[in-house]
Amino acid sequence: MRSPSLVKDLSQFAGCFLNYFKKKLFGALWSFESSKSKLATQLYQKRGKYTRPFIHSGMVVLMIAAVTLGPILISETNPSLQQDFWQEAQASASVFSAVSQTASTYTFISEKPRAEAIEYEVRAGDTVSNIAQRYDISVDTIVWENNLVSAQAKIKPGQILRVLPVTGVAHQVKRGETVYSIAKRYDISAQAVVDWPYNTFTNDETFALAVGQMLIVPDGVMPKKQPAAPRYVAQVVPPAGTAAGTGQFVWPVGGRITQWYRAWHRGIDIANKSLPGIAAADTGTVIVTGWPQPWAYGNRVMIDHHNGYVTLYAHLSEVYVSPGQEVTRGQVIGQMGSTGRSTGPHLHFEIRQNGAAIDPMGFLK
């Protein structure tokens, strides 16, 4: 028999233990609620500050889980996919092996010019002329860049020559210089300097330059130097519509050609200070007007001539036609201007055959 005192003691101990446990549990819950309230208050006061970190962290976790677990789950649920993958990989490898043994190797050379000058080590038998021909630049470009006396200057094997990516001059910008002053110095249009794809500016709207930066001046001529080889010069073109003929394009405007067709400049630039009207080079249907992308063309008109040819007239100040309108050869479609990536009033004119730009000089009459 248990004594009454033992039962009473056990009962009191159990009661004390329950009271102690209740107090500790209540204290823990109260601390949790207090901390939760403080955290909620802080988050509410600084709402928005921690939202982005939480969202980003969650997205990172989800992405990691998808990348690591996704393929495993897919392969487990679809065993055939794993087998098909390996069969396709083996088939691809065998096909590649067979082709690589019999097929010839081709090298495709991009039309896009180099970005910077390169250093060329002269070899036995090299002359300034054949080096220029090898890199498709003028003799003068090598003479000017390397401070040679003339094109007939002797060069020795092992000598290092700098070869520019294009015919012209490399210029380091000095304090106070602008695109316009540099272009005038080298007897070229400022637009040609701007159109070189690797020339950069601190402001693309004003074409501001940074002191010390290097510019490539395409077709530029070194001051006080007589060119040793022929170069393109501005050419006076006839007024619009003076030539006609089936399948021939007439000049869209009269003026001076200030920039020619190049790999990086898919048309010709015609400048005229009087800002004349621009004529359609041939009969066709207007397909684009206004200022869509790319923005560098500015306000433009595009005409489909329904024979594989499309002409483009860019940098216009005014447009007088609308998409879908039929126009005739010589009809005025807009006004010369300087919108878009332009340094002065001129017309940028392109002819495209089946979507590819071609040199307009082979078609204009």
HELIX and SHEET records of a PDB file:
HELIX    1   1 PRO A    4  GLN A   45  1                                  42    
HELIX    2   2 THR A   51  THR A   77  1                                  27    
HELIX    3   3 PRO A   79  THR A  102  1                                  24    
HELIX    4   4 VAL A  128  ARG A  134  1                                   7    
HELIX    5   5 VAL A  139  GLU A  145  1                                   7    
HELIX    6   6 VAL A  179  ARG A  185  1                                   7    
HELIX    7   7 ALA A  190  ASP A  195  1                                   6    
HELIX    8   8 TRP A  295  TYR A  297  5                                   3    
HELIX    9   9 PRO A  360  GLY A  362  5                                   3    
SHEET    1   A 2 ILE A 118  GLU A 121  0                                        
SHEET    2   A 2 ILE A 160  VAL A 163 -1                                        
SHEET    1   B 2 GLY A 168  GLN A 172  0                                        
SHEET    2   B 2 MET A 214  PRO A 218 -1                                        
SHEET    1   C 8 GLN A 235  VAL A 237  0                                        
SHEET    2   C 8 GLY A 255  GLN A 259 -1                                        
SHEET    3   C 8 ILE A 268  ALA A 271 -1                                        
SHEET    4   C 8 LEU A 347  GLN A 353 -1                                        
SHEET    5   C 8 TYR A 309  ALA A 314 -1                                        
SHEET    6   C 8 ARG A 300  ASP A 304 -1                                        
SHEET    7   C 8 GLY A 284  GLY A 290 -1                                        
SHEET    8   C 8 GLU A 326  VAL A 327 -1                                        
SHEET    1   D 5 GLN A 235  VAL A 237  0                                        
SHEET    2   D 5 GLY A 255  GLN A 259 -1                                        
SHEET    3   D 5 ILE A 268  ALA A 271 -1                                        
SHEET    4   D 5 LEU A 347  GLN A 353 -1                                        
SHEET    5   D 5 ALA A 356  ILE A 358 -1                                        
SHEET    1   E 3 GLY A 277  ALA A 279  0                                        
SHEET    2   E 3 VAL A 332  GLN A 335 -1                                        
SHEET    3   E 3 GLU A 318  VAL A 319 -1                                        
END                                                                             
